[in-house]
Amino acid sequence: MKKELRNLIDLYLTKTAELVPKIAYALGVTLPITNIEWANLNVPQRGTTDTGLHFFKHGYGVTIKYVGGEINVDFGANGEYNGFDAWRLFRFAEVTGTQIPYKDHLEIAAELEEGEKNKEVRFSGYILYYLNEPCHQLGKHNTLLLRCVNLCSRLWQTLIIHFER
């Protein structure tokens, strides 16, 4: 996989890790949550959090608008939210102004397929790819770790809200 694509994936995943727990907290949702559980949630489809994040809940995911950009995230079958696809990566680069050498999402898709052949990424079987690294293989099977991450996220969100007032 080209260095530029790996850098884009890292930027996307960093922003996802920052924002998804904030949206979950604002909606009163405990992570991890599977794609099916997310789709069946009875929460507002769109709204704005106390910290100014705008969200649009759709199908298996959520689009989050923040100062400086927008990100579209889908939840995985095991509660992961660290998946990506060519369109999401290209769109993320486009709206954040991240310079990439790709003219469209199809070029990224071809490189993701190459990355799968090289075992750098794995395909979920439905839309999303995941980095093929242990720390990126989180889900319902790592519930304790994800609950700790969620707790830290909620504490961090509480601190942010407290200090912003």
Residue pairs with C-beta under 8 A, 6 or more apart in sequence:
1 111
1 114
1 115
1 118
1 120
1 121
2 101
2 111
4 100
4 101
4 102
5 89
5 100
5 102
5 108
5 111
5 112
5 115
8 89
8 92
8 93
8 98
8 100
9 84
9 89
9 131
11 92
11 96
11 98
12 71
12 84
12 88
12 89
12 92
13 82
13 84
13 131
13 136
15 69
15 71
15 92
16 71
16 73
16 81
16 82
17 82
19 53
19 64
19 66
19 71
19 73
20 31
20 62
20 64
20 73
20 81
21 31
21 149
21 150
21 153
21 154
21 157
22 49
22 51
22 53
22 153
22 157
23 29
23 49
23 53
23 55
23 62
23 64
24 30
24 31
24 33
24 150
24 153
25 153
25 154
25 157
26 47
26 49
26 50
26 51
26 53
26 55
27 41
27 43
27 44
28 43
29 38
29 41
29 43
30 147
30 150
31 79
31 81
31 146
31 147
31 149
31 150
31 153
32 78
32 79
32 80
32 81
32 138
32 139
32 140
32 143
32 146
32 150
33 41
33 75
33 79
34 75
34 76
34 77
34 78
34 79
34 140
35 60
35 61
35 74
35 75
35 76
35 77
36 60
36 77
37 75
38 57
38 60
38 61
38 62
38 75
39 59
39 60
41 57
43 57
44 57
45 56
45 57
45 58
46 54
46 55
46 56
46 57
47 54
47 55
48 54
48 55
49 55
50 161
51 157
51 160
51 161
51 164
52 66
52 67
53 64
53 65
53 66
54 64
54 65
54 66
55 62
55 63
55 64
55 65
56 62
56 63
59 74
60 74
60 75
61 72
61 73
61 74
61 75
62 72
62 73
63 70
63 71
63 72
63 73
64 70
64 71
64 72
64 73
68 96
69 92
69 95
69 96
69 97
70 91
70 92
70 95
70 96
71 88
71 92
72 88
72 91
72 92
73 81
73 88
74 81
74 83
74 88
74 127
74 128
75 81
76 82
76 83
76 124
76 128
76 130
76 139
77 124
77 126
77 139
78 139
78 140
78 141
79 138
79 139
79 140
79 146
80 130
80 138
80 139
82 130
82 131
82 136
82 138
83 124
83 127
83 128
83 129
83 130
84 128
84 129
84 130
85 109
85 112
85 127
85 128
85 129
86 105
86 106
86 108
86 109
86 112
87 105
89 105
89 108
90 100
90 102
90 104
90 105
90 108
91 105
92 98
93 99
93 100
93 102
102 108
102 111
112 121
112 129
115 121
115 129
116 122
116 123
116 129
119 132
120 131
120 132
121 129
121 130
121 131
121 132
122 129
122 130
122 132
123 129
124 130
130 136
130 137
138 145
138 146
139 146
